[in-house]
Structures are given as C-alpha cells and as structure tokens.
C-alpha cells in the first residue's frame, strides 16, 4: 500500500460518535467497516495513547495534542479487511472527535482525594463500557463463535490507563451493560 491509499482510507472513514453519559458527552471513532464475506468476524477496538490517536487532527487545550497525527492508525485501518477483521479506533475524551472533559471532571481527575479520583476513574471506565455497548448495538457486531467474532480490546501506551479504568470497575456497571459486554468481549490486550 502507498501513502495515497492511507490518505484515501481516512477520507472515506468519517469520524462517528456514540453518546456515553447523561450529560451528552460523546466518544468519537473511526471504523474500517465490516469485512466482506466474513461472518462472524472479530472487531478490534483500539484505545489510543497520548500521541497516536484515532486519526484526526488533535485540537484540544494541550499544545502537544494540537499536532496532526492523521495517519496514526491508517495502516491498521487500511489492512483490516486483508485479515478478515473490523478495526475501530476510538478517540478518548478530551481529544478531537470526542467531548472535552468539563472543568469539574478535570478537577476530579487531579484531586488528591483518593475517593474523588476513584469515582472519576470509574466514570471514565463506565463511559468506555457504554461506548462498547453502543458500538455493539449500532454496528450489530457479532458475538464470539469459536475463533472469530466478538470484541478484542487493545490499549496503546497511555490508553492503558483508560483500559484499566474500564476493566477495574467492570463488576460495578449496570447489569445490562455487563450482560452485553460479557457476551461480546473476546480479549483485552495492553500494548506499550
């Protein structure tokens, strides 16, 4: 594949989003689309790190995130169908394509009080859980069947913090969220 193919992949892949809390915050994502002729197929959901993101220009309150990392996962998205998988790269909160954290949320994340910080992390984890449930519903993602189907979650670098917030509080989420996730998650992978 050439650079032109990667750029074309992103021109075709529009950022979509799913609402993840009662305040209307949303998480954006880029989707490689359903692989042709593959049923069931596995969906790899990537939670990006600090710099390698969901593929859009980053314009948030932090100077580092103003850089353009438009091709961060373009090779993965462009080649997903070659391997019979679907790839979804989400944009974490406070990154372009997703809702910024409110001042109140940022204050809780910076709190020296352990209980306040734990509640903030639990909220982030629940938002990821709601995103995954919304994704399963919106895209009609297949459940695992032997060696295919279901969701494989991959966190990249600092995205591991978000993945840990999700996994650490999984047993505290509403039953309907736990049921959907229990029927669809195949694996959780920490990378980098």
C-alpha positions as CSV (number, residue, x, y, z in Angstrom):
1,X,0.0,0.0,0.0
2,X,1.1,3.5,-0.7
3,X,0.6,6.7,1.2
4,X,-2.2,7.6,-1.2
5,X,-4.1,4.5,-0.1
6,X,-3.8,5.5,3.6
7,X,-5.0,9.1,2.9
8,X,-7.9,7.7,0.9
9,X,-8.8,5.4,3.8
10,X,-9.2,8.4,6.1
11,X,-11.0,10.5,3.5
12,X,-13.6,7.6,3.3
13,X,-13.7,6.9,7.0
14,X,-15.7,9.6,8.7
15,X,-15.5,10.2,12.5
16,X,-18.7,8.9,14.0
17,X,-19.6,9.1,17.7
18,X,-21.6,7.5,20.5
19,X,-23.1,9.3,23.5
20,X,-21.6,7.8,26.7
21,X,-23.2,9.7,29.6
22,X,-26.3,11.5,30.8
23,X,-24.6,14.9,30.2
24,X,-24.4,14.1,26.5
25,X,-20.7,13.6,26.2
26,X,-19.7,11.5,23.3
27,X,-16.7,9.4,22.2
28,X,-15.8,9.6,18.5
29,X,-14.4,6.7,16.5
30,X,-13.1,5.7,13.0
31,X,-14.4,2.4,11.7
32,X,-12.7,0.3,9.0
33,X,-16.1,-1.2,8.2
34,X,-17.4,-4.8,8.1
35,X,-15.1,-7.2,6.2
36,X,-16.7,-8.6,3.0
37,X,-17.9,-12.1,3.3
38,X,-16.7,-12.6,6.8
39,X,-19.3,-13.8,9.3
40,X,-18.7,-13.9,12.2
41,X,-15.7,-11.6,12.3
42,X,-13.7,-10.1,15.2
43,X,-13.8,-6.4,15.9
44,X,-10.5,-4.9,17.2
45,X,-11.3,-1.8,19.3
46,X,-8.2,0.3,19.8
47,X,-7.8,2.8,22.7
48,X,-5.1,5.2,21.6
49,X,-2.3,6.7,23.7
50,X,-1.1,10.2,24.2
51,X,0.0,10.9,20.6
52,X,-1.1,8.1,18.3
53,X,-4.8,8.8,18.1
54,X,-8.0,7.9,16.3
55,X,-6.7,9.6,13.1
56,X,-8.0,13.1,13.2
57,X,-6.2,16.4,13.8
58,X,-5.9,17.0,17.5
59,X,-7.1,20.3,18.7
60,X,-7.6,20.4,22.5
61,X,-6.4,22.5,25.3
62,X,-2.9,20.9,25.4
63,X,-0.2,22.1,23.0
64,X,1.1,18.5,22.3
65,X,-2.4,17.5,21.2
66,X,-2.5,20.2,18.6
67,X,-0.2,18.2,16.4
68,X,-1.6,16.4,13.4
69,X,-1.4,12.6,13.8
70,X,-3.8,11.9,10.9
71,X,-2.1,8.7,9.9
72,X,-1.6,7.2,13.4
73,X,-3.6,4.0,12.7
74,X,-4.2,4.4,9.0
75,X,-2.1,1.3,8.1
76,X,-4.1,-0.8,10.5
77,X,-7.4,0.5,9.3
78,X,-6.4,0.1,5.6
79,X,-5.3,-3.5,6.1
80,X,-8.0,-4.7,8.5
81,X,-10.1,-6.4,5.7
82,X,-7.0,-8.3,4.5
83,X,-7.1,-10.1,7.8
84,X,-10.9,-10.6,7.9
85,X,-11.3,-8.2,10.9
86,X,-13.0,-4.9,11.6
87,X,-11.0,-2.2,13.3
88,X,-12.5,0.6,15.4
89,X,-10.2,3.3,16.7
90,X,-11.9,5.4,19.4
91,X,-10.9,9.0,20.3
92,X,-10.6,9.2,24.1
93,X,-12.4,12.0,25.9
94,X,-10.5,15.4,25.6
95,X,-9.2,14.5,22.1
96,X,-10.5,15.8,18.8
97,X,-13.6,13.9,17.8
98,X,-14.8,13.3,21.3
99,X,-16.2,15.6,24.1
100,X,-13.7,17.5,26.2
101,X,-13.7,16.9,29.9
102,X,-15.6,19.6,31.8
103,X,-13.7,21.7,34.4
104,X,-15.4,19.7,37.1
105,X,-14.3,16.4,35.6
106,X,-10.7,17.6,35.2
107,X,-10.7,18.8,38.9
108,X,-11.8,15.3,40.0
109,X,-9.1,13.7,37.9
110,X,-6.5,15.9,39.5
111,X,-7.9,15.5,43.0
112,X,-5.5,14.5,45.8
113,X,-8.5,12.8,47.5
114,X,-8.5,9.1,46.7
115,X,-12.2,8.6,46.8
116,X,-12.8,11.5,44.4
117,X,-10.1,10.2,42.0
118,X,-11.6,6.7,42.1
119,X,-15.0,8.0,41.3
120,X,-13.6,9.9,38.3
121,X,-11.8,6.8,37.0
122,X,-15.0,4.8,37.5
123,X,-16.9,7.3,35.4
124,X,-14.3,7.1,32.6
125,X,-14.5,3.3,32.7
126,X,-18.3,3.4,32.5
127,X,-18.1,5.7,29.5
128,X,-15.9,3.2,27.7
129,X,-18.3,0.4,28.7
130,X,-21.3,2.4,27.3
131,X,-19.3,3.2,24.2
132,X,-18.7,-0.5,23.6
133,X,-22.4,-1.4,24.3
134,X,-23.4,1.4,21.9
135,X,-20.9,0.1,19.3
136,X,-22.2,-3.4,19.5
137,X,-25.8,-2.2,19.0
138,X,-25.1,0.4,16.3
139,X,-22.8,-1.8,14.2
140,X,-24.6,-5.1,15.0
141,X,-21.3,-6.7,16.0
142,X,-21.3,-10.5,16.1
143,X,-20.7,-12.4,19.3
144,X,-17.7,-14.7,19.6
145,X,-18.0,-18.1,17.8
146,X,-15.0,-20.4,18.3
147,X,-12.0,-18.5,16.9
148,X,-13.8,-15.5,15.4
149,X,-16.3,-12.8,16.3
150,X,-16.7,-10.7,19.4
151,X,-14.6,-7.7,20.6
152,X,-10.9,-7.7,21.2
153,X,-9.9,-4.5,23.1
154,X,-6.4,-3.2,22.5
155,X,-5.0,-0.3,24.5
156,X,-1.9,1.5,23.2
157,X,0.5,3.2,25.5
158,X,-1.3,5.8,27.7
159,X,-4.6,4.3,26.5
160,X,-3.8,1.6,29.1
161,X,-4.9,3.9,31.8
162,X,-8.3,4.2,30.2
163,X,-8.4,0.4,29.7
164,X,-7.5,-0.1,33.3
165,X,-10.3,2.3,34.4
166,X,-12.7,0.2,32.3
167,X,-11.6,-3.2,33.5
168,X,-11.1,-2.3,37.2
169,X,-14.7,-1.2,37.7
170,X,-16.4,-3.7,35.2
171,X,-18.2,-5.6,38.0
172,X,-19.8,-2.3,39.2
173,X,-21.5,-1.4,35.9
174,X,-25.3,-1.8,35.4
175,X,-26.3,-5.4,34.8
176,X,-27.5,-4.7,31.2
177,X,-24.0,-3.3,30.4
178,X,-22.3,-6.2,32.0
179,X,-24.5,-8.7,30.1
180,X,-23.7,-7.2,26.6
181,X,-20.0,-7.0,27.4
182,X,-19.9,-10.5,28.8
183,X,-21.5,-11.8,25.6
184,X,-19.1,-9.9,23.3
185,X,-15.6,-9.4,24.8
186,X,-13.2,-11.9,23.5
187,X,-9.9,-10.4,24.8
188,X,-8.3,-7.4,26.5
189,X,-4.8,-6.6,25.3
190,X,-2.4,-4.0,26.8
191,X,0.3,-2.9,24.4
192,X,3.2,-0.5,25.0
